[in-house]
Amino acid sequence: MRVFVAEIDNNIIGFCIVNPCRDEDMDKKKVGELGAIYIDAQNMNKGVGSALLKDSLDFLKKSGFNSATLWVLDTNEKARKWYESKGWIVEGGTKVDNRGDVRLNEVRYITQL
């Protein structure tokens, strides 16, 4: 696992986590995973997320991975459009994450490195 952090004046404004893919149906030696990306709302739309994503995917590629996956809520249109604008495509995998009374439906994306 590798964590990338963006900061301004020693204040963390965003982070991105990558690791080998955790999905059982993927080759963990060839497929990496974008496990999380978060940008403080006040710093969105300033290129911070794009820079973190680029650095994270570059790291995965240099580490020998040839593709990467991520999971996103199927209803999160803003995030889905952003990932798609960065070249990610819907892979087709789906999963349900039940958190108490809340049911989260997720879809898997993939990109080539």
N, C-alpha and C positions, 0 to 999 in steps of 0.2 A: 504494500500500500504506500502511496505517496500523496502528501497533502501539499497543495500549492496555495499560497496566501497572497492576497493583494492588500496593501496598506497605504495609507496617507498619513503622514506625520505620526508614525508609530501607532496608528489606529487601524485595526483590521476592518476592511470594508467588503471583503469577499474571500471565498475559498472554494477549492475544487479538490475532490478526492478521486484518485484512480487506483485500480487494483486489477489483478487477474479476474476474469469473469467468474462470478459465483454460480452461474446457471449450470445445472447438471447436463444439459444438452449441448453445451459449448466446450470446445477444446481450450482448457485453461492455459495451455502453453502458447496458443496462437491468438486468443481473443482476450482483450482487456475490457475493462468496464469503467465507465464514468459513474461512480457510486453516488456522487453528490456534487452539486454546484449551487452556491448561494452568493448573491450580491445584495448588500444593503440597499434598501429601496431608494435612498437619497443618491446613490451612485449608479443606478441603473441607466442604461442608454448612453453610457460614456465610454464604452469599449472595454470596460473592466472584465466582464464575463467573456468576451471574445478573446482577450489576451490570456486569461486563465485557461480557457478551453484549448487554445492553441498550444500553450506550454505543456499542458497535461497530455494532450494527444501526441505531441512531439516526444515527450518522455516515454509514452507507451511504445511508440514506433522504435525509438532507440533501444528499448528494452527487448525488442524482438517480436512484439505483437504485430499482426498484420491487419487486424480489425478491432473495433471496440463496440460495445453495446451500452445501452442505458435504458432505464425504465422510467416512464412518465405517466402521470394520471391521464386516462383517456379523455377527460374533460378539461384538461389544462391546455386550452387552445393557444394561449400566448406562448407558453414554453414550447409546445409542439411546432408552432410556426418558426420560432427562433432556431430550434434544432434543425428543422428542415432547411432554413436559410443557410445553415452551416454545412449542408451536405448530408445530413443524417436521413436515412429512409426507414419507413416502417418495415420491420423484419417479419412481423406476423405473430410473434409470441405474445401471449396475454397471461395475466395472473390476477388473482384477487387477494388483497391483503385486508383481513378483517381485524379492525382495531376497536375492540369493544363492540358498540352498537353501530359502528361506522364501517361500511364496505367500500374499499378503495379498489377500483378497477384500473389496472395498468396495462400499457402496451409497450412492447420492446422495439427500440430503434437500433440500427447498426450503421456504422460507417467504416470505410476502408481507410487504412492509415498509409 
